[in-house]
Each structure stands twice: as C-alpha cells, then as structure tokens.
Amino acid sequence: MRVGFEGGQLPLIKRLPRKRGFRNIFKTEYNIVNVGQLAVFAPGSEVTPEELLRAGLISTMDHPTKILGTGDVKHPLLVSADRFSSSAEKKIVAAGGSVKQA
C-alpha cells in the first residue's frame, strides 16, 4: 500500500486544503533594488528611498528597501537604504560612493 492511503476514503491532505504549506506571518517583505538600476541617478547625487520611489524603482514606501549587488555602478553615489548586501556595499564604495543605513 502507498503512503497516505486511507482505505478508499478521501485522504486527509485533500480534505484540509487550507492546511497545505506554511505562511510565516513575521516575514519582512523588502523593496528590492539592484546596484545596476542606480545608473539612472546623476554622479554624486544622494539616493534615498524617496528618490527611488520618484524614479519608479520601488512601488511603495510601506516596505523597507534593500540594495542587492546585481549589476555595476560606474559613478559615485551616496546611497541611503535600510539594508545592503555585502556585494552591493563593496561595489558602491569601489565606485567612489558611500552607503548609509537608514
């Protein structure tokens, strides 16, 4: 007999579809921005979550903003966000810019 066979009646997993999976109610949803997307800003400018919203790189200010390291930045920027990946921080600093945890 296979695992989960219940003698012909509807198996428990099909009787309780709301119990499938797990949803973490404490998970933090982030606005994700890649370093390569920061090229739309002028060299030396200050990049804040408000500026990212105006540029259309994030959709809402309800979630914290995280900068990830995909792509390259060619000019120095002062980037302010809630979180940074280590590769994003290295790329921004290597381009002559600076990072600031908001």
C-alpha positions in Angstrom: 0.0 0.0 0.0 1.2 3.5 -0.8 1.9 6.1 1.9 -1.2 8.2 2.7 -3.7 5.5 1.6 -6.7 5.6 3.8 -8.8 2.7 2.7 -10.7 4.4 -0.1 -11.9 7.5 1.8 -10.7 10.9 0.7 -7.2 11.4 2.1 -6.7 13.9 4.9 -4.5 16.2 2.8 -7.3 16.7 0.3 -9.9 17.2 3.0 -8.0 20.0 4.6 -6.6 22.1 1.7 -6.1 25.2 3.9 -3.5 23.3 5.9 -1.1 22.8 3.0 2.2 24.7 3.3 3.3 27.3 5.8 3.0 31.0 5.8 5.3 33.0 8.0 3.4 35.9 9.3 6.5 37.6 10.7 8.4 37.6 7.3 9.7 41.0 6.3 9.0 42.0 2.7 11.6 44.2 1.2 11.6 46.6 -1.8 14.5 45.2 -3.9 16.8 47.4 -6.0 19.9 46.2 -7.8 23.1 48.2 -8.0 22.8 48.3 -11.8 19.5 50.1 -11.6 21.1 53.0 -9.7 22.7 54.2 -13.0 19.7 56.4 -13.6 20.9 58.9 -11.0 23.4 61.6 -11.6 27.0 61.2 -10.4 27.4 62.4 -6.8 23.7 62.5 -6.1 22.1 61.3 -2.9 19.9 58.2 -3.4 17.2 57.8 -0.7 14.1 55.5 -0.7 12.0 58.6 -1.6 14.2 59.2 -4.7 13.9 55.6 -5.6 10.1 55.9 -5.5 10.2 59.0 -7.7 12.4 57.2 -10.2 10.0 54.3 -10.3 12.5 51.7 -9.0 10.3 50.8 -6.0 6.5 50.8 -5.8 5.7 51.7 -2.2 7.3 53.1 0.9 5.4 50.6 3.1 8.3 48.1 2.9 11.9 48.6 3.9 14.4 49.0 1.0 17.3 46.6 0.3 20.0 47.1 -2.2 21.4 44.0 -3.9 24.7 43.6 -5.8 23.5 42.6 -9.3 24.9 44.9 -12.0 27.6 47.6 -11.8 27.7 51.2 -10.8 30.1 53.4 -12.7 29.9 56.7 -10.8 29.9 57.7 -7.1 26.6 57.9 -5.3 25.6 58.5 -1.7 23.1 55.6 -1.2 20.8 55.5 1.8 18.7 52.4 2.4 17.5 50.0 5.2 19.7 47.1 4.2 22.6 46.4 1.8 24.0 43.1 0.6 27.8 42.9 1.1 28.5 42.8 -2.6 26.3 45.9 -3.2 28.2 47.8 -0.5 31.6 46.8 -2.0 30.5 47.9 -5.5 29.2 51.3 -4.3 32.3 52.0 -2.3 34.6 50.8 -5.1 32.9 53.3 -7.5 33.8 56.1 -5.0 30.4 56.4 -3.4 29.3 55.7 0.2 26.5 53.8 1.9 24.3 54.8 4.8 22.0 52.6 6.8 18.7 54.4 7.1 
